[in-house]
Amino acid sequence: MRASARIACVLTGPILLFGGVAFVAPAAQADIPACANMVRQTGVEVSDAVTGACTQGVHRDLQGCVHGLTQAGVPGGAANGACRMAANPP
C-alpha cells in the first residue's frame, strides 16, 4: 500500500468518529434543559444530581431518571413527566 493511501486511511477513521460525535452530542443535550425546566417548575433546585438524572432520561433510562429525580426531591408525577420530556422531545 502506498504511503499516501495509508495516511488517508489512518486519518479517515478519527474524522468519521469525531464527526459522528459532533452530530449526536447536540441532539442529546437539547432535551436536558427541558427536563431541568420541568424540575425547576416544581420548586426543586436544579443540581448536578438533577442534571445527571435528566441525562439518564435522554439516554432512555426512564426508571433511572425518575429514581434520580425523586431522590433529589422532585414529586413522582413531575419526575415521570420530566424524564419523558427528556426521552421524547416535544
GIBEL-V219302 format. One record per backbone hydrogen bond with DSSP energy under -1.0 kcal/mol. NH is the residue of the N-H (numbers start at 1). CO is the residue of the C=O. If there is no record, write none. Layout:
# GIBEL-V219302
NH|CO, NH|CO
This chain:
# GIBEL-V219302
6|2, 7|3, 8|4, 9|5, 10|6, 11|7, 12|8, 13|9, 15|11, 16|12, 17|13, 18|14, 19|15, 20|16, 21|17, 22|18, 23|19, 24|20, 25|21, 28|24, 29|25, 30|26, 35|31, 36|32, 37|33, 38|34, 39|35, 40|36, 41|37, 42|39, 43|40, 44|39, 51|47, 52|48, 53|49, 54|50, 55|51, 56|52, 57|53, 58|54, 59|55, 60|57, 61|56, 62|60, 65|61, 66|62, 67|63, 68|64, 69|65, 70|66, 71|67, 72|68, 73|70, 74|69, 79|75, 80|76, 81|77, 82|78, 83|79, 84|80, 85|81, 86|82, 87|83, 88|84
